Amino acid sequence: MSTIEFRNQTELDDERLLDLFLDAARGWSLGRVDVLVRYSRTADFSGTCFYRDRRIHINLGRHLVFPYSLATHVARAKTVGRRWYKPAYYLGLADAYQLAVFIYLHEVYHMLVKRAKRNTRQKESMCDRFATRFMVDRFGCRITERSGKAVERSEWDFQDVERFVSAARDGGVLRAARRPVPVARARATSGLQLLLFGA
């Protein structure tokens, strides 16, 4: 059984955001997870996953304008001579709810990798693919090149990210520890931050 302890310090609707999180992670065993959504101080967005404390922090920029093109790490590596590179593919997001769900799922996948007893290093691309698959299937989000040209799904959805963490599957139902109650809207306080996309 998985349970979310949910706190929202942004202007997004508590019930709608929590329902999206519950839907996004349905079928996965996370245990009890503390999820905090708040505003970032300067960055467009960031996400943090604390394995030991089982916490996910989602930070959203107040200044963002939607629709928003999020640069992802989902592209297949390509080689040119002796060098390789990954093209920049962008995920089109309609609103802050979609951005929050993407960040949440990215961090959830980090937890699933740990829970499935897999090596947790260098999994950023897999985390992005896991989140992107849901965004495309659930919301119809588009994946494009910088120019705006659509990217074929086979160019980014080539890895069975769900099978990789299949040991973390859960036959139970993900639920909220309690329904959210209104909280004072406040800017996020400073603290340890691990960026969603590491260097």
C-alpha angles and dihedrals in degrees: 000000000000124000131189122210098201131199126172122190097173133085092257116115110268098214096045093047094047092048090053091051092049091049094046096055098037112139096025127107110231102151114216112340129186110214121191122185116192143145121277119230099229113341123094088236143323140183134210131197120195108193099189097047094035092231132147120196119194118194121193127190115239089209097060118122120207142258086053130190110219117200109227138191095226099109123113113249114255129200129221111184106310094340131083132200142170120236116232110252120187130213114213112223123192099202148350091276091062091047091051091050092050092051091045093052092045090056092041089058090055087056093046091053089053093044091050088054093243126145105276097203123109098002099134095111092048091049090052092049092050091051094041094053090057093046092051095044098040103036104018092241115176128234113213143167119248089268091058095252112145117251120222113244092236088065093065109012097065100115128077095229093165094055089050089065098030090126087070094058115128128203090198130084125265109232141173118258085225135343112268120262123204113277131190110274108238140158115259114266120232120270145126109326128188110190119237089234110042125206 
